[in-house]
Structures are given as structure tokens and as C-alpha cells.
Amino acid sequence: QVQLVESGGGLVQAGGSLKLSCAPSGVSFRLKRMGWFRQVPGKERDFVATIMSWGDTYYIDSVRGRFTISRDNAKNTVYLQMNSLKPEDTAVYYCAASSTDHAPYEHWGQGTQVTVSS
């Protein structure tokens, strides 16, 4: 069973930076599309960024230019570098992965809290 484990969340002041990591366990094959989502209480989980197996990246408008998604294929690991953080970035961040580039995300992490104080 594939498990994704996020790390790197925490409390940071507005304007600061955090780097999230997501590593899998129980995986014997290369994960293809990997991504990050976030959720605040009472709202749906929202897409943040995704990276395809060949490296193309996509972001929501509100984080483009501030967040960078990257991956280490040798480790099946995905990262989210978050700079110039704003209070509205406060959420639980989840990583996701799929075994193909165009299928719905099959695997999800438990989430890591990111809190940005003003």
C-alpha cells in the first residue's frame, strides 16, 4: 500500500518561506504526476500545483511566482518551495501522486499544517 508522508509545515511570519516535502513508502514503481493541494476548515480541498513526470509544472494563479514545485525522481519525492508567504496561504497542505500522468490522483498524504501569521 502506497503511503505519502508530508513534512516541512509549520508557523511562519508573512513574507517568510517554507519548503514542504513529500516522500512515499511502499512504492516499487516510479510515481508519475505529483502535486500539492490545500484545505482550510469548512472549504473544499483546492489544487495548488502539479508536476508531470517529464517536468512540466502548473500552478494556481494565486501562488504563481511565489511557489515552486519540484521533484527528485530517484527518490519519488516532490517538494513545494513557498516564498513570500501570505496569511491567506494558511491551510493544511496535502501531497498527491498518480501512477500515470493523466489519471486522477490515486495516492494522498495525511497533510501538514502551514500557518502564516500577519
DAMOSUL-V461588 format. One line per field, one symbol per residue. psi: psi as a letter, one per 40 degrees, with the letter a starting at -180 (. if undefined). A space follows every 10 residues. Layout:
psi: ???
This chain:
psi: hhhhhiieia hiiheaiihi ihiiifheih ichiihiihi heiihiidii hideeiiiii deehedihhi ihddefiiih hhifiideeh ihhhiiiiei eeiihdhiie ihhhhhi.
